[in-house]
Amino acid sequence: MEYRRIMSIEDPLFKKMHQLMQNVFPPEEVLAFDLWKEPLEDPGIRVCVAVHEGEVVGATEYRYYEDLNVAMTDFTIIGQAGLGIGRFLAKKRLEDLQNWVAANGKQLYGMFAEIYDPYRVKHYEFGGIKPMDPYVRREVLSHLGYKRLDFPYVHPSWNNDGEAVTGLDLCFLPMDDSVNELPADLVLKFLKRYYSVLSNKPRDWYEMMEKLETKNTIPLLPIYLNP
């Protein structure tokens, strides 16, 4: 299996990756094909795919904010079960991130990720691919060391239509296991930066941000499921 970075929408692998995204994610979570041009060319973003026998069988996107010293895993897609794609992507991503951060003379503070709550998104089938099931993904993130940020989370739809996307938790993987809370200011700065590309944000998002501005810290809780 090969780990390949995509840096242009003209790359034939990108068309395959975008189709895989459409097969797996709900429509509001998939950025339109043409809108990928700038992210792919952005030196602060990595979009990489797992290639097996010439086909894109997995993909991951992640980014690193040097001034905040945090990373974000935008998504991880496992296109087939039984090939060890998830482990392959996680291993290669971490290796790349560690080299990236070290080149900036730092040690990574941690990494954000979003995860669906299956009790709130039962209608999402994620292409029928079992490793993409939210139950499985939450268990995997928990084992990796991710913790759930303790506040009601919404994010703007990637359709840029002003709709709020709910049913997710914002999680964080601290590199120091003893970290059990985050500065609210760090979370605010991260979310403002991360969603700056979307001009049409919902009222719910602004209200969420206003509530975060009243806090000093945000607890990090275990990822668990509540029916």
Protein Blocks (a to p, Z undefined) as FASTA:
>chain_A
ZZdddfbfklmklmmmmmmmmmmmcfklpccfklmmmmmmpmkbccddddeehiafbdcd
ddddfklopacdfbacdfbghklmmmmmmmmmmmmmmmmmmmnopacfbdcdddddfklm
mmbgglopaklpmklmmmmmmmnopacdddddddddfklnopacehiacddddfblkbcb
dcfklmmmmmmmmmmmpmbdcfklmmmmmmmmmpmbdcdddddddZZ
